[in-house]
Amino acid sequence: MRKDVADGVRDILPAMIAGAPIALLYGALAVGKGMTPVETSLSSLLIFAGGAQFAALELWRSPPPVLALAFSTLLINARHILMGASLKPKLGQFSPLQRMFGVFFMADENWAMSERRAAARALTPVYYLAMGVVFWANWGLWTTLGAIGGAFLGDPRRIGADFAFTALFVGLVAGFWKGRSTAVTVAASAIASAAAYRAFGPPWHVAAGALCGVGAASLYAMRGKG
C-alpha cells in the first residue's frame, strides 16, 4: 500500500508542477472578475475542472449567465465520459464506493497516468486515489495563493507558464505512442479542434477534437479488421 501511494505521488508530481502556474493564474483572474479569495478557492476545490473554470471566467459577469455557464461546462467536460469509459475495464479492484468517489478526482493528467499504469500492472484504488487527492489539493492550494497574491505575482503568461500543460500533454501523448494508429487519431483530433476553434471559438473545439479523434480511431480499427 505504501509503495502504491509513493508511486502515485511520484507519477503525478510533474503534472502538479505544471499545474501550479496555471492555478495561480486562475486564482488571480477570478479575483479580478470580482470573486472573493474564499469563493475562488472553493471553485477549484468543488469544481476541479481547470478548462471549464477558465471558460466560466470568460463568460462571467453580473448577474452570471447560468445557462451559458452550465452548457459551456457540460461541453468541455464531456470528454470525461470517454475517459471514464476507457478506465472502466481497469477498475476491477475498486469497490462501487471507490469508483464513485474516485471519479470526482479524475482529471486529464491522472487519467493518463492511470492508463499508463494499467498497461503495465493492475490499477489499485490506493495508487489512483493517491494521485487524485494530491493533484486536487495542489490545484486548490495554488488557486488560493493566486487569489491572495496574484496582483503581486504578475501575469504568469509573460514567462510562458501557460504553456506548461501543453508541454505536459505532448509528453503524455508521446508516452502512449503506438505508431500509425496514434498518429491518425492525434492528427484528426488536432485538425478538427483547431478548425473548430478558429471557426466558432471555445468551448466547441473540445467536443470537435474529441469526436473526430474517436471517429478516426474507430475507422482505423475497422479498417485493420477488414
Helices and strands as residue ranges (DSSP letters): H 2-32, H 37-47, H 50-59, H 66-77, H 79-87, G 88-90, H 96-104, H 108-120, H 125-153, G 156-159, G 161-163, H 164-175, H 180-200, H 204-225
